[in-house]
Amino acid sequence: MLNKILIFQQQEASFFDIFLSQLPIFLIFLVLYYFFLRPNSKKQESIKNMQANLSKGDKIVTIGGIHGKVVRVRNEKVIIRVSNDNELTVDKTAIAKLLNSDN
């Protein structure tokens, strides 16, 4: 009988092998950042700029869905007219979008 002996040699992992094994994890984080986190931060930045640049006469929609026209802008408060005789005071952060600007 013939006995076969297999000898396994353990090789040291090179930097390139380690890098290739970790590459999928890095790519997942890159995709998450590029498609989810970056657009969300840009959207938040544009909303903050819109809220900071509100002026009298702007037509707005609040986060609660109330449509109105800006009557007066104070420090962190905005007074909006929702109908002929009704005015509401809301925080600037409660304004979701600007419909158009009639200055």
C-alpha positions in Angstrom: 0.0 0.0 0.0 0.9 3.4 -0.7 0.5 6.0 2.0 0.0 9.5 0.8 0.9 12.3 3.2 -0.4 15.7 2.6 1.5 18.5 4.1 -0.4 21.8 4.3 1.8 24.9 4.5 0.4 27.9 6.2 1.1 31.1 4.2 1.2 34.5 5.7 -1.4 36.8 4.5 -0.1 39.8 2.5 -1.4 43.3 2.8 -3.2 42.9 -0.6 -5.0 39.8 0.6 -6.2 41.5 3.8 -7.3 44.6 1.8 -9.3 42.5 -0.7 -11.0 40.6 2.1 -12.1 44.0 3.7 -13.0 45.7 0.4 -16.7 44.7 0.4 -17.3 46.2 3.8 -15.7 49.5 2.7 -17.8 49.5 -0.5 -21.0 49.0 1.5 -20.2 52.0 3.7 -19.3 54.1 0.7 -22.6 53.3 -1.0 -24.5 54.0 2.2 -22.9 57.4 2.5 -23.2 58.4 -1.1 -26.8 57.3 -1.7 -28.4 57.9 1.8 -26.4 60.1 4.1 -25.1 62.8 1.7 -28.4 63.6 0.0 -30.2 63.8 3.3 -27.7 66.3 4.7 -27.9 68.4 1.5 -31.7 68.4 1.9 -31.5 69.5 5.5 -29.1 72.2 4.6 -31.4 73.6 1.9 -34.3 73.6 4.3 -32.3 75.5 6.9 -31.3 78.1 4.3 -34.9 78.5 3.2 -36.0 79.0 6.8 -33.3 81.6 7.4 -34.1 83.5 4.3 -37.9 83.9 4.9 -39.3 87.3 4.2 -42.6 89.1 4.2 -45.0 88.0 1.4 -43.6 84.5 1.0 -46.2 81.7 0.6 -45.3 78.8 2.8 -46.5 75.4 4.0 -45.9 74.2 7.5 -45.0 70.7 8.6 -48.6 70.3 9.7 -49.8 71.1 6.2 -51.1 74.6 6.9 -50.8 77.0 4.0 -50.2 80.6 4.6 -48.5 83.9 3.7 -45.8 85.4 5.8 -46.8 88.6 7.5 -43.9 89.2 9.8 -40.6 87.5 10.6 -39.2 87.8 14.1 -36.1 86.1 15.6 -37.3 82.5 15.7 -41.0 83.1 15.1 -43.0 83.7 11.9 -46.5 85.2 11.8 -48.5 83.8 8.9 -51.9 84.8 7.6 -54.0 81.7 6.8 -57.2 83.5 5.8 -58.4 87.1 5.7 -58.6 87.7 9.5 -56.7 84.7 10.9 -53.0 84.8 11.8 -50.9 82.1 13.3 -47.5 82.4 15.0 -45.2 79.4 14.2 -41.6 78.6 14.8 -39.3 78.9 11.8 -38.4 75.2 12.1 -42.1 74.4 11.5 -42.0 75.7 8.0 -41.5 72.8 5.5 -41.5 74.4 2.1 -41.7 77.7 0.3 -44.3 77.8 -2.4 -43.3 81.0 -4.1 -42.1 84.5 -3.2 -44.2 87.5 -3.9 -42.1 90.5 -2.8 
